[in-house]
Amino acid sequence: MATEVARRATGTLQDLVSPLGGLITGVQQLPVEPSNPPLKVFSANLGDVSTVIDTMCGPDCLGSLDGTGTGVDPEHARMVACAEALERYANSLYADAQLRWATADELTALGEDVLDLDALPRCSATELADPHCPVVPPAKSERMRWIKGMNLRTRELSWVPAVLVYMHIAAHGAEKITNPISTGAAAHSDPVRAVTGALCEVIERDAISLVWLQELALPRIELDVAGPQLRKFLDLYADRDVTVELFDATTDLGIPIVYAVSTAPNHPDCDTVVACAAALDPQVAAAKAISETVSVRIALQGDKAPDDVHDFSGVSDGAIYMGHPSRAPAYDFLLGGSARRRLSEMPNLATGDAAADLRVVLDRLDASGLDSYLVDLSPDEAIRAGMTVVRAVIPGLLPLSFTYRSRFLGSPRLYEAPVRMGYPSRPESELNSWPQPFA
């Protein structure tokens, strides 16, 4: 997600905003319910970019490409919204000339470095037996489109399946190996921070899936320390009808991750929402997770999920359904747990240097035997605005899936990682049957 946008990019990002011909047609502040913390929430509207980009479908299939920014400082929140809109645009923009049709076997035979399709998450036999399952197992002998990226472990150029990179690319046949969402896309004025942010988001989404599917009884975080940034968010939550509990969701990779559960017991439709954030500094992760619980509540207003859980595929379907007060007991495995961890006990891995921070993340991935890939998505609009947009792919980690019929329950990591984290591991038949509440 486009966060921590450097203020030196504010002016040039603003140049992208214009109701007449601007990439971003406008930025508006969204209303926050009185019961919520009075954070500033902005939405940056891209309009219908399909009218000028021939590879993009219209709003009916694209949905909203708007960017959202939330924070204490309204100007910063506004620029975060613009950066996220730019990120969404770049993550949907491609040219056929960039892509190469081939099988993984063909590329390997030519001596090309290729993302290992065998390392990708996959659906279980039970999921694949469902005639309505929308994905297929990755196959090295089947043709698909590839985009050139970089293997961050080997520093070699490598081919990456295009469907793992672009949000709105129509998948054909063997390309239906994933449910494309924005995971791993990041925009920043500092290219190094963009890469770190992209990788951390993939790590965060892996944790979200592990926590929910395996019902991990995470330790509740005791806020024994709180720096100025975190204290601002905590103070805004004081004396509100909405409460938030934080949990340590750090996985076996060791990158600090904070999972937030926000409850509004007096709300008729949206009792519970969740958010999650990964950052090298756990206080930064905590502040971000708290902030996102507010923007999630706004995003869920007025939407309706399909009647049948098995038909859930939209970003907000599960969150709307699981937010209803009648489903509050589904969160008991978190809210009813007795384990505690002081925030001061979570390691702060931040170095204060962007390049060193990236090295910390890459070293953690390398130590876990995980390849990571990066594709530069920066379009002309981003370059002129002094921004870099990238997409990170870590094939060995779990995806966040909003599609109930394809939750990738055949992935070995889903069953192996909890054990490495010190939790029991549930077999597929005992996994959480409630839909994913994250949005």
C-alpha positions as CSV (number, residue, x, y, z in Angstrom):
1,M,0.0,0.0,0.0
2,A,1.2,3.5,-0.7
3,T,2.2,4.7,2.7
4,E,4.8,6.9,4.3
5,V,4.8,9.2,1.3
6,A,7.8,11.5,1.5
7,R,6.7,15.1,1.8
8,R,9.1,16.3,-0.8
9,A,6.9,14.6,-3.4
10,T,3.8,16.5,-2.3
11,G,3.9,19.2,-4.9
12,T,4.6,16.9,-7.8
13,L,1.9,14.4,-6.8
14,Q,-0.5,17.3,-6.6
15,D,0.3,18.0,-10.3
16,L,-1.5,14.7,-11.1
17,V,-4.8,16.1,-9.8
18,S,-7.1,17.9,-12.1
19,P,-10.8,17.5,-13.0
20,L,-9.9,18.3,-16.7
21,G,-7.3,15.8,-18.0
22,G,-5.6,14.9,-14.7
23,L,-4.7,11.3,-14.0
24,I,-6.5,11.9,-10.7
25,T,-9.8,13.7,-11.3
26,G,-10.2,14.8,-7.7
27,V,-9.5,14.2,-4.0
28,Q,-12.3,14.3,-1.4
29,Q,-12.4,14.0,2.3
30,L,-14.7,11.2,3.5
31,P,-17.0,11.5,6.5
32,V,-16.0,9.6,9.6
33,E,-18.8,8.4,11.9
34,P,-18.9,10.3,15.3
35,S,-18.3,7.0,17.1
36,N,-15.0,6.5,15.3
37,P,-11.7,8.2,16.0
38,P,-11.6,11.5,14.2
39,L,-8.9,10.6,11.7
40,K,-8.7,12.3,8.4
41,V,-9.7,10.0,5.5
42,F,-9.3,11.0,1.8
43,S,-10.2,9.3,-1.4
44,A,-8.4,10.0,-4.7
45,N,-10.5,9.3,-7.8
46,L,-9.0,8.0,-11.0
47,G,-12.2,8.1,-13.0
48,D,-12.7,5.7,-15.9
49,V,-9.1,5.2,-17.2
50,S,-10.3,2.5,-19.6
51,T,-11.4,5.3,-21.9
52,V,-7.8,6.1,-22.8
53,I,-6.1,2.7,-22.1
54,D,-7.1,0.1,-24.6
55,T,-5.8,-2.9,-22.5
56,M,-8.1,-2.0,-19.6
57,C,-11.7,-3.0,-19.3
58,G,-14.3,-0.6,-18.0
59,P,-15.6,0.1,-14.4
60,D,-17.9,-2.9,-14.5
61,C,-15.0,-5.3,-14.3
62,L,-12.3,-2.9,-13.0
63,G,-14.3,-1.8,-10.0
64,S,-12.9,1.2,-8.2
65,L,-9.3,2.2,-8.7
66,D,-9.5,4.9,-6.2
67,G,-6.8,5.5,-3.6
68,T,-7.4,6.0,0.1
69,G,-5.3,7.8,2.6
70,T,-5.9,7.9,6.4
71,G,-4.0,9.7,9.1
72,V,-3.8,12.4,11.7
73,D,-2.4,15.0,9.3
74,P,-4.9,15.9,6.6
75,E,-2.3,17.0,4.0
76,H,-0.3,13.8,4.5
77,A,-3.4,11.6,4.3
78,R,-4.4,13.4,1.1
79,M,-1.1,12.7,-0.5
80,V,-1.2,9.1,0.6
81,A,-4.5,8.8,-1.2
82,C,-3.0,10.3,-4.4
83,A,0.0,7.9,-4.2
84,E,-2.3,4.9,-3.7
85,A,-4.4,6.0,-6.7
86,L,-1.2,6.2,-8.8
87,E,-0.2,2.8,-7.5
88,R,-3.5,1.3,-8.5
89,Y,-3.2,2.9,-12.0
90,A,0.3,1.6,-12.5
91,N,-0.6,-1.9,-11.3
92,S,-3.3,-2.1,-14.0
93,L,-1.3,-0.6,-16.9
94,Y,0.6,-2.8,-19.3
95,A,1.3,-3.2,-23.0
96,D,1.2,-6.5,-24.9
97,A,4.7,-5.7,-26.3
98,Q,6.1,-6.0,-22.8
99,L,4.8,-9.6,-22.4
100,R,6.1,-12.9,-23.7
101,W,4.0,-15.9,-24.4
102,A,5.8,-19.1,-23.5
103,T,5.8,-22.1,-21.2
104,A,8.1,-22.1,-18.2
105,D,9.8,-25.2,-19.6
106,E,10.5,-23.3,-22.9
107,L,12.1,-20.4,-21.1
108,T,14.2,-22.7,-18.9
109,A,15.4,-24.6,-22.0
110,L,16.6,-21.2,-23.4
111,G,18.7,-20.6,-20.3
112,E,16.4,-17.9,-18.9
113,D,15.8,-17.4,-15.2
114,V,12.1,-18.1,-14.5
115,L,10.0,-17.9,-11.3
116,D,9.5,-21.4,-10.1
117,L,5.8,-22.2,-10.6
118,D,6.1,-25.2,-8.2
119,A,6.8,-22.8,-5.4
120,L,3.4,-21.0,-5.8
121,P,0.5,-21.4,-3.5
122,R,-2.1,-23.9,-4.8
123,C,-5.6,-25.0,-4.1
124,S,-6.3,-28.3,-2.5
125,A,-7.7,-31.3,-4.3
126,T,-11.1,-30.6,-2.6
127,E,-11.1,-27.0,-3.8
128,L,-10.1,-28.1,-7.4
129,A,-12.9,-30.7,-7.4
130,D,-15.4,-27.9,-7.2
131,P,-16.6,-27.2,-10.7
132,H,-16.8,-23.5,-9.8
133,C,-13.3,-23.2,-8.6
134,P,-11.8,-20.3,-10.6
135,V,-8.2,-21.3,-10.5
136,V,-6.0,-24.1,-11.9
137,P,-2.8,-25.6,-10.6
138,P,0.4,-23.9,-12.1
139,A,1.8,-26.0,-14.9
140,K,5.3,-25.5,-16.4
141,S,4.3,-27.1,-19.7
142,E,1.4,-24.7,-20.3
143,R,1.7,-21.4,-22.1
144,M,1.2,-18.1,-20.3
145,R,2.3,-14.5,-20.5
146,W,5.5,-13.4,-18.7
147,I,7.0,-10.1,-17.7
148,K,10.7,-9.4,-17.1
149,G,11.5,-8.6,-13.5
150,M,14.4,-9.2,-11.1
151,N,15.0,-12.1,-8.7
152,L,16.0,-10.1,-5.5
153,R,17.9,-13.1,-4.1
154,T,20.2,-13.8,-7.1
155,R,20.0,-10.2,-8.5
156,E,19.4,-11.7,-11.9
157,L,16.7,-10.7,-14.4
158,S,13.9,-13.2,-14.3
159,W,10.6,-13.9,-16.0
160,V,7.5,-13.6,-13.8
161,P,4.0,-14.6,-14.7
162,A,2.1,-11.5,-15.8
163,V,-1.0,-12.5,-13.9
164,L,1.0,-12.3,-10.6
165,V,1.9,-8.7,-11.4
166,Y,-1.0,-6.9,-13.0
167,M,-4.3,-6.5,-11.2
168,H,-6.6,-6.4,-14.2
169,I,-5.1,-8.6,-16.8
170,A,-7.6,-11.1,-18.3
171,A,-6.3,-14.6,-17.5
172,H,-6.5,-17.2,-20.2
173,G,-6.4,-21.0,-19.6
174,A,-3.3,-21.9,-17.7
175,E,-2.9,-18.3,-16.5
176,K,-5.7,-18.8,-14.0
177,I,-3.3,-19.6,-11.2
178,T,-4.3,-16.8,-8.9
179,N,-7.0,-14.4,-7.8
180,P,-5.4,-11.0,-8.8
181,I,-5.4,-8.3,-6.1
182,S,-3.0,-5.4,-5.3
183,T,-0.8,-7.3,-2.8
184,G,2.8,-6.3,-3.2
185,A,2.3,-3.1,-5.1
186,A,3.8,0.0,-3.6
187,A,4.5,3.6,-4.5
188,H,7.0,5.9,-2.9
189,S,9.3,8.9,-3.8
190,D,12.2,6.8,-2.6
191,P,12.7,3.7,-4.8
192,V,14.3,1.7,-2.0
193,R,11.4,2.4,0.4
194,A,9.0,1.4,-2.3
195,V,10.7,-2.0,-2.6
196,T,10.7,-2.5,1.2
197,G,7.1,-1.5,1.4
198,A,6.1,-3.9,-1.3
199,L,7.9,-6.8,0.3
200,C,6.4,-6.1,3.7
201,E,2.9,-6.0,2.3
202,V,3.4,-9.5,0.8
203,I,4.6,-10.7,4.2
204,E,1.7,-9.0,5.9
205,R,-0.9,-10.7,3.6
206,D,0.7,-14.1,4.3
207,A,0.2,-13.5,8.0
208,I,-3.4,-12.5,7.5
209,S,-4.2,-15.8,5.8
210,L,-2.3,-17.8,8.4
211,V,-4.0,-16.2,11.3
212,W,-7.5,-16.6,10.0
213,L,-7.4,-20.0,8.3
214,Q,-5.5,-21.6,11.2
215,E,-7.3,-19.6,13.9
216,L,-4.0,-18.7,15.5
217,A,-4.4,-17.7,19.2
218,L,-2.1,-14.7,18.9
219,P,-0.8,-12.9,22.0
220,R,-2.6,-9.7,22.8
221,I,-0.2,-6.7,22.7
222,E,0.2,-4.8,25.9
223,L,1.0,-1.2,25.1
224,D,3.7,-0.6,27.7
225,V,5.5,1.8,25.4
226,A,4.1,4.3,22.8
227,G,6.1,6.8,20.9
228,P,4.6,10.1,19.6
229,Q,3.2,8.7,16.4
230,L,1.5,5.7,18.1
231,R,0.3,7.9,21.0
232,K,-1.5,10.2,18.6
233,F,-3.6,7.2,17.3
234,L,-4.2,5.8,20.8
235,D,-5.4,9.2,22.1
236,L,-7.8,9.6,19.2
237,Y,-9.4,6.2,20.2
238,A,-9.9,7.3,23.8
239,D,-13.5,7.7,25.0
240,R,-15.0,6.3,21.8
241,D,-17.7,3.8,21.2
242,V,-15.2,1.9,19.1
243,T,-12.4,-0.1,20.7
244,V,-9.3,-1.7,19.1
245,E,-7.3,-4.7,20.3
246,L,-3.8,-5.4,18.9
247,F,-2.2,-8.8,18.5
248,D,1.3,-9.9,17.6
249,A,1.0,-11.7,14.3
250,T,4.7,-11.9,13.5
251,T,5.4,-15.1,11.5
252,D,8.4,-17.4,11.2
253,L,10.0,-14.7,9.0
254,G,10.5,-12.4,12.1
255,I,9.3,-9.2,10.5
256,P,7.0,-7.4,13.1
257,I,3.3,-7.7,12.2
258,V,0.4,-6.3,14.1
259,Y,-3.1,-7.6,13.7
260,A,-5.9,-5.3,14.8
261,V,-9.5,-6.2,15.8
262,S,-11.8,-3.2,16.1
263,T,-15.2,-3.6,17.7
264,A,-18.2,-1.3,17.8
265,P,-20.8,-3.1,19.9
266,N,-23.4,-0.5,19.3
267,H,-23.2,-0.5,15.5
268,P,-26.2,-2.3,13.9
269,D,-24.3,-3.7,10.9
270,C,-20.6,-3.4,11.4
271,D,-19.6,-4.7,14.8
272,T,-16.1,-6.1,14.0
273,V,-13.5,-5.2,11.5
274,V,-9.9,-6.3,11.2
275,A,-6.7,-4.7,9.9
276,C,-3.0,-5.8,9.7
277,A,0.3,-4.1,9.1
278,A,3.9,-5.2,8.8
279,A,6.8,-2.9,9.5
280,L,10.3,-3.2,10.8
281,D,9.3,-1.0,13.7
282,P,6.4,-2.6,15.6
283,Q,5.2,0.8,16.8
284,V,4.8,1.9,13.1
285,A,3.0,-1.4,12.4
286,A,0.6,-0.8,15.4
287,A,-0.2,2.8,14.3
288,K,-0.8,1.7,10.7
289,A,-3.1,-1.1,11.8
290,I,-5.1,1.2,14.0
291,S,-5.4,3.7,11.3
292,E,-6.7,1.2,8.7
293,T,-9.5,0.0,11.0
294,V,-11.1,3.4,10.5
295,S,-10.8,3.5,6.7
296,V,-12.1,0.0,6.5
297,R,-15.3,0.9,8.4
298,I,-15.9,3.7,5.9
299,A,-15.2,1.5,2.9
300,L,-17.8,-1.0,4.1
301,Q,-20.6,1.4,4.3
302,G,-23.5,0.8,1.9
303,D,-22.1,-2.4,0.4
304,K,-23.8,-5.8,0.4
305,A,-22.2,-9.2,0.2
306,P,-23.7,-12.1,-2.0
307,D,-26.2,-14.3,-0.2
308,D,-24.1,-17.4,-0.5
309,V,-20.6,-17.4,1.2
310,H,-19.3,-19.7,-1.5
311,D,-19.9,-16.9,-4.0
312,F,-17.7,-14.4,-2.2
313,S,-15.0,-13.0,-4.4
314,G,-15.1,-9.2,-3.9
315,V,-12.6,-7.4,-1.7
316,S,-15.3,-6.4,0.8
317,D,-17.6,-9.4,0.7
318,G,-16.1,-11.3,3.7
319,A,-15.6,-8.1,5.7
320,I,-19.2,-7.0,5.3
321,Y,-20.5,-10.5,6.2
322,M,-18.2,-11.0,9.1
323,G,-18.8,-7.5,10.5
324,H,-22.4,-8.3,11.4
325,P,-22.9,-8.5,15.2
326,S,-24.3,-12.0,14.9
327,R,-20.9,-13.2,13.8
328,A,-18.9,-11.6,16.6
329,P,-18.2,-15.1,18.2
330,A,-16.1,-16.0,15.2
331,Y,-13.3,-13.7,16.6
332,D,-13.3,-15.5,20.0
333,F,-10.1,-17.3,19.1
334,L,-8.4,-13.9,19.2
335,L,-10.4,-11.8,21.7
336,G,-10.8,-14.7,24.1
337,G,-7.2,-15.7,24.3
338,S,-5.1,-15.3,27.4
339,A,-1.6,-14.9,25.9
340,R,0.0,-11.5,26.3
341,R,3.1,-9.8,24.8
342,R,4.4,-6.4,25.7
343,L,5.0,-4.1,22.7
344,S,8.5,-3.5,24.0
345,E,9.2,-7.2,23.7
346,M,8.6,-7.1,19.9
347,P,12.0,-6.5,18.2
348,N,12.5,-3.2,16.4
349,L,14.4,-4.1,13.3
350,A,14.4,-0.6,11.8
351,T,17.8,0.9,11.2
352,G,17.0,4.4,10.3
353,D,18.6,3.9,6.8
354,A,16.4,2.9,3.8
355,A,19.0,0.7,2.2
356,A,19.8,-1.1,5.4
357,D,16.1,-1.6,6.2
358,L,15.7,-3.3,2.8
359,R,18.7,-5.5,3.5
360,V,17.0,-6.6,6.8
361,V,13.9,-7.8,4.9
362,L,15.9,-9.5,2.1
363,D,18.1,-11.3,4.7
364,R,15.0,-12.6,6.5
365,L,13.6,-13.9,3.2
366,D,17.0,-15.5,2.2
367,A,17.3,-17.1,5.6
368,S,13.9,-18.7,5.1
369,G,14.8,-20.0,1.7
370,L,12.3,-17.7,-0.1
371,D,12.9,-16.2,-3.5
372,S,11.4,-12.7,-4.1
373,Y,10.8,-11.0,-7.3
374,L,10.4,-7.3,-8.3
375,V,8.8,-5.7,-11.3
376,D,9.1,-1.9,-11.9
377,L,5.7,-0.6,-12.8
378,S,6.5,3.1,-12.9
379,P,4.6,4.8,-15.8
380,D,5.4,8.2,-17.2
381,E,3.0,9.9,-14.8
382,A,4.8,8.4,-11.8
383,I,8.3,9.4,-13.1
384,R,7.2,13.0,-13.7
385,A,5.8,13.1,-10.2
386,G,9.1,11.8,-8.7
387,M,7.5,8.5,-7.7
388,T,8.5,4.9,-8.2
389,V,5.8,2.1,-8.4
390,V,6.8,-1.5,-8.0
391,R,5.2,-4.9,-7.6
392,A,6.8,-7.6,-5.4
393,V,6.1,-11.3,-5.7
394,I,7.1,-13.9,-3.1
395,P,5.9,-17.2,-4.5
396,G,6.6,-19.2,-1.3
397,L,4.2,-17.1,0.9
398,L,0.4,-17.5,1.2
399,P,-1.8,-15.1,-0.8
400,L,-4.7,-13.2,0.7
401,S,-7.7,-14.6,-1.1
402,F,-11.2,-13.0,-1.1
403,T,-12.6,-15.8,-3.2
404,Y,-14.1,-18.5,-0.9
405,R,-13.9,-21.2,-3.5
406,S,-10.2,-20.7,-3.9
407,R,-8.5,-20.1,-0.6
408,F,-5.3,-22.0,-1.7
409,L,-5.7,-24.7,1.0
410,G,-3.3,-27.0,-0.7
411,S,-0.3,-24.8,0.1
412,P,2.3,-26.6,2.3
413,R,3.1,-23.3,4.1
414,L,-0.4,-23.1,5.5
415,Y,0.3,-26.2,7.6
416,E,4.0,-25.9,8.2
417,A,4.4,-22.3,9.3
418,P,2.2,-22.4,12.4
419,V,4.4,-25.2,13.8
420,R,7.5,-23.0,13.2
421,M,5.7,-20.2,15.0
422,G,4.9,-22.3,18.0
423,Y,1.2,-23.0,17.3
424,P,-0.7,-26.2,16.6
425,S,-1.4,-26.8,13.0
426,R,-5.0,-27.7,11.9
427,P,-5.5,-30.1,8.9
428,E,-7.6,-28.9,6.0
429,S,-10.8,-30.4,7.4
430,E,-10.4,-28.3,10.6
431,L,-9.5,-25.0,9.1
432,N,-11.6,-21.9,9.8
433,S,-14.7,-22.1,7.7
434,W,-15.7,-18.5,8.2
435,P,-14.9,-16.2,5.2
436,Q,-11.9,-13.9,5.3
437,P,-12.9,-10.7,7.2
438,F,-10.0,-8.6,5.9
439,A,-10.7,-6.0,3.3
